Amino acid sequence: MPKPKIIKLNKTDRIEIDRLHRIEVAMRYGVETAHMLHYEAGERFWKAIRNLYPELAGEKMVYSKGVLTYTPKEKGE
């Protein structure tokens, strides 16, 4: 197995590369974190709605601009 080679960047190149690397890492983990927070916030939101209106548990619901719309299940389903 060949020995790994090392390239040491000069100071001006290193500053630019470090800046770009920080941006790349922030974007990667920022997007992953945003997706995780979005999912968790949605879970807490719907849990709070179901706690306020337990009779709607299991119903298909949509929330938009202060209005909660749901479709009741038909008898026998």
Secondary structure as GFF3:
##gff-version 3
##sequence-region A 1 77
A	DSSP	alpha_helix	11	52	.	.	.	ID=ss1
A	DSSP	three_ten_helix	54	56	.	.	.	ID=ss2
A	DSSP	beta_strand	60	64	.	.	.	ID=ss3
A	DSSP	beta_strand	67	71	.	.	.	ID=ss4
###
